[in-house]
Amino acid sequence: MIGYLSVRKIDDKYVGGILIVDESGIPYEFKYTDPIIPTPLQKILYGKSLESYLNTEVIAKSLLKKIENKPEVVFVDNSVLTSISENVFFAIQTVSSSEQIDQLSSDECVIPFGAGFVRISSSKEITKEKLERLRQLVEEIDILEPFQRLQKALEYICKSSTS
């Protein structure tokens, strides 16, 4: 199973969701947070760290704890979220050149994907075993498509919470 975790700020509300899919992209589990609107006092007390705190500590970590089906890999669309677990990877489509590939650190990789590449990074070193599994996933499925579904679901949740 593969996890997709996203935290969004929509109309001054922070909302997060995690979608667990099988290797065919079929949903197994979906959890989300109720939209969070920080108070003026929280904005003052947390300052610039508020968004990072809400994204990682309040939303992302709580979503990982809530899920019943533990995925082998969780993809996120915000690199800040890679710090929440060693099996969390930031993935983004790129048209990377071979020069950029040569400059990768041990916590990132670039894998051919469609007409371009997908750049994957982690807060930890990507082992050969993890790299091989990531390559396999990229070859078998469109690893970025579930983010589109997740984003639409989070937008729907935010709009539904106001009605």
C-alpha positions in Angstrom: 0.0 0.0 0.0 1.0 3.6 -0.8 0.1 6.6 1.2 -0.4 10.2 0.0 -0.4 12.9 2.6 -1.1 16.5 2.0 -1.7 19.6 4.1 -3.4 22.6 2.4 -4.2 26.2 3.4 -7.6 26.9 1.8 -9.4 30.2 2.6 -7.3 30.7 5.8 -8.1 27.2 7.0 -5.6 24.5 7.3 -6.8 21.0 6.4 -4.9 17.8 5.9 -5.7 14.4 4.5 -4.1 11.0 3.9 -5.2 8.7 1.2 -4.0 5.1 1.3 -4.2 3.3 -2.1 -3.2 -0.1 -3.4 -0.8 -0.5 -6.2 -3.6 0.0 -8.7 -4.5 3.3 -7.2 -7.7 2.0 -5.6 -8.5 3.8 -2.3 -8.2 1.6 0.8 -8.5 4.3 3.5 -9.0 8.1 3.7 -8.6 10.2 6.8 -8.7 13.9 7.2 -8.6 16.7 9.8 -11.4 19.1 10.4 -10.3 22.5 9.0 -8.2 24.5 11.5 -8.4 28.3 11.7 -5.6 29.7 13.9 -6.7 32.3 16.4 -5.2 35.8 16.4 -3.4 34.9 19.6 -1.9 31.7 18.1 -0.7 33.8 15.1 1.1 36.2 17.5 2.6 33.5 19.7 3.8 31.2 17.0 4.8 33.9 14.5 6.5 32.5 11.4 6.6 29.0 12.9 2.8 28.6 13.0 2.4 27.1 9.5 5.2 24.6 9.9 3.9 23.6 13.4 0.3 23.2 12.1 1.5 21.2 9.0 3.8 18.8 10.8 2.9 18.5 14.5 -0.8 19.1 14.5 -2.0 17.8 11.1 0.5 15.4 9.5 1.6 13.4 12.6 -2.0 13.0 13.8 -3.0 11.7 10.4 -0.2 9.1 10.4 -1.3 7.9 13.8 -5.0 7.7 12.8 -4.6 5.3 9.8 -5.2 1.7 10.2 -3.5 0.4 7.0 0.1 1.3 7.4 1.7 2.0 3.9 5.2 1.0 3.1 5.8 4.5 1.5 4.1 7.8 2.1 4.4 10.5 -0.6 4.0 14.1 0.4 3.7 17.3 -1.7 5.5 19.5 0.7 9.2 18.8 1.6 8.7 20.1 5.2 6.6 17.0 5.8 9.4 14.5 5.2 10.6 15.1 8.8 7.6 13.3 10.3 8.8 9.7 9.5 11.6 7.9 7.7 9.2 6.3 5.2 7.9 9.7 4.0 9.1 11.0 0.7 8.6 14.3 -1.1 7.9 13.8 -4.8 7.7 16.4 -7.6 7.7 16.1 -11.3 10.7 17.8 -13.0 12.4 18.0 -16.4 15.7 17.5 -14.7 18.9 17.5 -16.7 21.8 15.0 -16.2 23.8 17.8 -14.6 21.3 18.1 -11.8 21.2 14.3 -11.3 25.0 14.3 -10.7 24.5 16.9 -7.9 22.1 14.8 -5.8 22.7 14.2 -2.1 22.2 10.8 -0.4 18.6 11.8 0.7 17.3 12.4 -2.9 17.0 10.6 -6.2 15.7 11.3 -9.7 13.8 8.6 -11.5 12.6 8.7 -15.2 8.9 9.4 -15.2 6.8 10.0 -18.4 8.5 12.5 -20.6 10.6 13.8 -17.7 11.6 12.8 -14.3 10.3 12.6 -10.8 12.5 14.0 -8.0 12.1 12.2 -4.7 13.7 13.4 -1.4 13.6 12.3 2.2 14.8 13.6 5.5 17.0 10.4 5.7 19.4 8.7 3.4 17.6 6.8 0.7 19.0 3.3 0.9 19.6 1.1 -2.2 16.5 -1.0 -1.2 14.3 2.0 -0.9 15.6 3.4 -4.1 14.8 0.1 -5.9 11.3 0.1 -4.4 10.7 3.7 -5.4 11.9 3.0 -9.0 9.5 0.0 -9.1 6.6 2.2 -8.0 7.4 4.9 -10.5 7.5 2.4 -13.3 4.2 0.7 -12.3 1.9 3.6 -11.5 1.5 7.4 -11.9 2.8 8.1 -8.4 1.7 11.8 -8.6 -2.0 11.4 -9.8 -3.5 10.5 -6.3 -2.4 14.0 -5.1 -4.9 15.5 -7.5 -7.7 13.4 -6.0 -6.5 14.3 -2.5 -6.4 18.0 -3.2 -10.0 17.9 -4.6 -11.1 16.0 -1.5 -9.5 18.6 0.8 -11.1 21.5 -1.1 -14.5 19.7 -0.8 -14.0 19.3 3.0 -13.2 23.0 3.4 -16.2 24.1 1.4 -18.5 21.6 3.2 -17.4 22.8 6.6 -18.8 26.3 5.9 -22.3 25.1 4.9 
